[in-house]
């Protein structure tokens, strides 16, 4: 938990805050920027990347929940909650073109984003986030959001 707080806690808080403060005039741009900022942080913040690598690749989840497992599940729930709410706000502004539910869009985006990060941080590194990350992320975002 201390590893999370030291390496990822600030980024987590910034992400939550940025999506909770979407303003109607710039909501679509700010949403996209917040999502892309996650990739930028992975690429530029060594402590954040190191923390994510350990948390994504070295923590075992089992049927018996440990305090660490519960803590990490709560952080994932934070992401789901704020993304679902952000998709809902964007939908009310007619900025979402997908008919999928806000929960499904949030879950899909988290899976896609965390999957890219996971593969980038693996020792064999099958995804080059520096070269392809933003374009890959835009494939998802362009599919569900109104193009500006």
N, C-alpha and C positions, 0 to 999 in steps of 0.2 A: 504494500500500500504506500509505503514511503517512496519507493521507486516511481510509482504513478504520480504522486504529489510533486516530487522533485522534477521529473522529466516531462510529464504530460499534463499535470494539473492546470498549469497556467494556460496552455493551449486549449484545453477542454473548456475552461471558464470563458476565454475569449470567444470561442466558437458559440457557446450557449448565449452569451451576451449579444453577440452580433446578430444572431438569428432572432432573438427576442426583441430586438430594436429595429426591425425592418420598417422603413417609412414608405408610405404609398408612392411617392414620386421616384424613389430609387430602389424599390424593393427587389425587383428582378435583378438588377445589377449587383446590389449588395448581397443577395442570396448567392449568386454565382461566385462573387468574390470570396465569400466566407467558405464555400466549398473548395475553391481553388487554393485558398490560403492553407488548407490542411496539407495539400500536396507540397506547397512551397515550404512549409515548416518541416516536413519530412526531409526535404532536400537540403535545407539550410541549417537546421538546428540539430547538432550532433547529439545532444543530451536527449532530445525528444525522440529521435530515430532510435537511439540505443535503448531507451525505455520501451518503445513500441516493439522493437525486435525481441526483447526479453519477454515482455508480456504476451506477445502474439505467438511466440514459438517455444517458450519454456514453462508455461503454466499448464498444469494438467487439470482438466475438468472431469469430474466423475459424478456419479449419482449422489454421492455424499458431498454436500456443499460445505466448503471451508469458508472462514471469514473473508479470505482473499477472493474466492470465487464469487461470493455474494457482493463484495465491494465492486468487482469488475462488472458484474451483471448490472448493478445499479448505475454504473457509468454508461454502459451501453443503453440502458433504459433512458438516461438523460438525453443521449443523442437521438433516440427514437422519438421521445416526447417533443423535443424542440424542432426536429425536422418535420414531424407530423403537423405540428402547429404552424410552422412556416409554410408548408405546402397548402394548408388550409387558408392561411392569410393570402397567399398568392392566388389561390383559386377564387377567393372572394373578389380579388382585383382583376379577374379574368386573365391571369398570367399562366394558368396551367391548361394545357391542351389535352392531356391524357384523361381518359375516363376512369382510370384506376383510382382506388381510394387513396386518401392522403397517407394512411398507414402503409399501404402497399408501395407507394412511391418512396416513402421514407425508408422502409425496409430494403427495397431494391437499391436505392442510392447507397445506403450503408454497406450492403453486401458488395456492391460494385467498388466503392471507394476503399473499403477495408481489404477487399480481395486484391486490388492493385497494390496497396501498400504492403500487404502480407507477402506477395510475390516479389516485390521490389526488395524487401528486407531479407529474403531468404539468401543463404550463401550462394546458391546458383543463380539468383537474380534474373528470373525469366521476363521481367518487365523493366524497362528503362524509363523510370518516371521523369528523369531529366529530359529525355528526348521525346517521349510519347505521352506522358501522364496527362497533361492538360488537354491534348486533343482527344484522348480516350475518354476523359471525364466529360468533355463537351458532347461526345456522342450520346451519352445518357441524358445529360441536361437538355440538349437540343430535341431529344425525342419526347420529353415530357413537358417542357416549358414553351411558352410562346416566344418565338424568336424576336429579339428587340431590333 
